[in-house]
Amino acid sequence: MRFSLRTLTTLVAGAALISGTALAHEHGDWPSNISVGTASQGGTYYIYGSGWANLVGEMLGINTSSEVTQGPVQNAALVHTGDLDFGMVTMGPAFDAWNGDSELAPGLPHDQLRAMFPMYETPFSFVALQRSGISSVQDIIDNPGLRVGVGPRGGTPGTYFPRFLNDLGANVEVRYGGAGDQASQMQDGLLDVFAFAAGIPIAAFSELEAQANVNIFGFTAEQIAVLTENHPVSPFTIPAGTYRTPAEDIETVSMWNFAVANADMPESLVYGIVKTVMENNDRMMGIHRSAEETLPENYIHNNFLPFHPGAVRWFEENGYEIPDNLRG
């Protein structure tokens, strides 16, 4: 993997209109284009990330590109080094990266990461074909050697599902890959279970459900207690009606997601991005339903990663207090 620093160029000047109000900044220090790290196609990160990148491009008049990556672990590394300007992370992998425990770059504290805005919670859940007879985590535990797809190696599910299943005593064959690919592999009989984590509804789960009879499930109360004690997750309920098949709520665990920036990104640019996303929730909801949680009050779910100065400025202008230890 390449970790060289990028050289930012300066071509954009003038003022941009955001929600009908012009930003009173000269933009000579802005790069000519910006890149946003998402995840594999078929997952919520790709849909959500491409959407907010396009919205920012439209509102700020800057060229944007959304990059397919392996997910939060890789996003954190590439934003830290400057190979990506912005990215999306879940707070578990971000915490590891901040402290130098990233699986991609062990021993390297990712101290150039800066938080921008809260995105949504990522619940963890499973899907299996009904003909497999698998409808619970206990079925996975009781059948050693099952082939379990967990998404890309550098993603949140690829990082945490193996840990979860190990803690719960499941002996499985973990397989990595893109969300869309692994959903297809399960239909083809190459996987027994597909375990994933993303904003709901997960596109790959919905597509599977439309093409085959499936079981979608989470964890028992006892299993949730084990996971919340050992990992940076919280209990979460996937409401009935999120998917067509489950008749009742699905109980599971989740992590929060935040958008992050490289520390060297211009303050006015990050301010404009945060302003665009935080003040246009209706547009964000049109991108993906998970954006119902993309609200400024959810900034409190970050308690370790410093906010970029541009983000601090927007939040404090709008009445939200950023603690001193979280000022980047």
N, C-alpha and C positions, 0 to 999 in steps of 0.2 A: 504494500500500500504506500502511496506517495504522500508525504507530509510536508512538502516544501511550502514556504510562505508565498502568498500571492502579492503582486504589486497592484495597488488600487490606482485607478486613473481618475482624472478630474475633468469632466466635460459638461456636467449639467449645471445650468445657472438659471436664476430667476426665481419666481414664486410659483407655488402650486396651490390649487384650490382643493380644500378638504372640507366636506360637509358645508360647502358654500362659503368658507372663510379662507382667505389667502394666508399661507404661511409667510411671515415677514422675515425670511432668512435668505441670504445669498447662499447658493448651492454649489459654489465652486469647489468645495471639498468633497462633494459626493462622487462615488464611482460612476462610471458610465453605465454599468448594469450591476444587478445584484443577484446572488444565487441563494436558493433556499433548499436545504437538505430535508427530504421527506422520508420515504421508506419504499417498500416494494409495491408494485401495482397490485390492486385488489384489496389493499388495506386502507383504513381511514386516514392515516398520515398522508398518503399520496393524494387522496381527494381533498382533504382539508388544506394541506400545505400548498398544493397547486392553486386552490381557490383563493387563499389569502394573498399569495404572491401576485396573482392576477389582479386582485382588488387593489393592492398597494400600487402596482404598476399603473392601473387606470387612474387612481386618485392622486398619485404623486408625479405622474408623468415620467417614470423611470423604467427602463427595460428590466424585466425580471425573468428568471428562469428557475424552475423547480426541478431538482435533481433526484433521480431514483437512487436510494442508498439502501444499506442494510438496516437502517433504523437508528434509534437513539444513541447507541454506543458509538457507531461510526459518525453520526452527526456531531456528537460532542467533540470527538477527536478532530474532525475536519474544520469545525468552527473555531476550535482552540488554535489550530495552526494557521487559520486564515485561508485554507483551501475552499471553504465555504464561508460566505458572509453571515448567513443566518441558518438556523436549523430548528428542529423540533425534538424535544427530549422528554422522557418520563423522568420523574425526580429520583427514582432508585438508581438507574444508570448514571444520571447526572451527579448524584452524590458520590458514587464510586469514582467517576472521572475527576471530579473536583479534588478528591483526596488521593489521586494517583493510583487508584485501583482498577482502572479500565482494563478490560480484557484485551483491547487492541493495543494499548500503550501502557503496560504496567510500569509503575514507578514514575510516571510523568503526571504531576498534578496539572489538571486542565484549568489553570488560573486565568486564562484569557476569556473564559465563558462569562457572559453577563445575561441575566434574565431580562425579558421584555414584557411579556403579558401572559396571563393564565389562559390555557386552552380548554381543557376538559379532563374528566377522569377517564382512565383506561381500565375497564373491567376485564378480568381474565375469565375465559369460558372455553368449553369444549364442544365439538360436534363430531358425531359418528353416524354412519349409516344405520338405520334401524335393523337391517338384516344382519348386522354384526352382533346384535344382542348387547351392545355396550351402551349403557344409559347413565352411568355414574362413575365417579372416581374409584369407588370400591370395586367396580368391575375391572378397572385397569389394574388395581392392586392385586386382585384375585387371579389375573391372567398374565403372569410374567412373560416378558419378551414381546409384548405388543409394540407395533411400529407407530410411534407418535410423532407427528409433524408439529414443530413449534415455531414455524416462521424462520426468517433470516437469523443467522448466527449472531449478528450484532444488534438485533432488535430486542425490545423489552420481553416479549414472550420467549424468544430464543435464549435470553439470559436467565429468566426467572422460572419458567415452567420446569426445566430440569431440576432446579433447586427445590421447587415445591414438591414435585413427585418424589424426589429422594427423601425429603423430610417426612413424607406420608408413607414411606415404605414401598413405593412402586418400583419395580424393576422393569424398565422399558428400554426399547431401542429408539433413541432420540434421532430424529432426522430434521435437517435444516433446509429451508428453501423459501421462495417467495410465497405470499399468501395465495395468490391465484393459482400458482403451480401446485401447491400442496392440496388445495381443494380439488383440483383435477386428479391428482394422484390418488386421493381417497376414493373418488368415484371409480377409478380404474383398478382398485384393489391393491394399490401399492402402499397405502397407509391404512392403519386400523382406526386411528383417532387423529383429528386435527385440533390442536390446542393453540389458541391465539388470544391476543390482547389488543384492543383498539377501541376507539370511540364507537358507540352503538348507534344504529345497527351496523355490524361488520359486513361490508359488501360481499366478501367471499362466503360468509355464512348464509346470507340472504339468497345468493345465487345458487348455492348448494341446495337450499331448502326448496327452491323453485324447480329443481331438476330431479330431486330424489327424496325419498322418505328418510328423515334424519331425526336424531335425538340431539338436542342442545341442552347442556347442563353445566352446573358449577360445582360448588363444594358444600359439604354438610357443615352444620354449626361447629361440630367438633374439629373438623379439618380447618375451618376458618380460624378457630382459636389458635391452632398450631401455627398457621401461616402469619397471622398478625403479631404473634410473639417473636417470630424469627426473622421477619422481613419488613421493609418499609411500605406496608400495604394497610388498607383499611377495609372493613366490611362494606359491601355494596350490593344493592338489589337491582337486577335487570328486570324492569317491569314486564308483566304479562302484556302481550300485544306488540312488543318490540320485534318479535319474530312470529311467524304464523303457527309454528308447531307447538311450542310449549303452552300449556293451558294455564300455568301458574307462574308467579314470579320465580326468577332464578337467583339464588343466593350465592355470592361469590366475594372476591376481594378486588381492590382497584388501586391504582396509583394516579397521581395528578400529572398532567403534561403542561409544559411551559415552552413558549417560543424563546429562543436564545439568540444572542448576537455576539460577534467577536468584539472584544473591548475596544478595538481601534475604529469601529464604525463611527462616523460623525454623529455628534449629539443631535443635530437638527434632523438628520435622516431617521434615526431611531425614534425620536419624538414624533415625527410624521407618521411612521409605521404604527406606533402604539395608538396614536390619535385615530388613525384610520380604522383600525380593528376594533378598538374599544367603543367608538362612537357610531359604528355601523353594524350593530348586532343583527338587524334584519337582513342585511346583505350576507353576513356570515352564516345565518341560519339557512339561507338559500343555497349555500355551499354544502353544508352537512348538518344534520340534526343535532349532532353532538355540540355544536356551537351554542346551544342554549345555555351552556355553562361558561362560555367565553365572556365573562362579565368582570368588571374591574374589582368588585369586592372579593373575588376569589384569589387576589394577589396574596392573601394571607397564607395560602397553601405552599408558599415557598419560604422556608425558614433557614436557608444556608447559602444560597447562591446570590451574590450581589446583583442588584438591578443596575442596568446601564444608566448613565446620567440622563440620557434622553427619556428613558422610561420614568425615572425618578421625577423628572420635571413634569411630565404629563400627570402622573398620579397625584402629586402634591398640588398641582394647579386645580385638581378636581376633588380635593378634600380628603385624600387618602394619605396616611402618614407612613412613610418608609422608615423603619428603624435604622439607627446609625450604622449598625453592623452589616446592613444590607445595601448600603450606598456604594455603587461601583465607582 
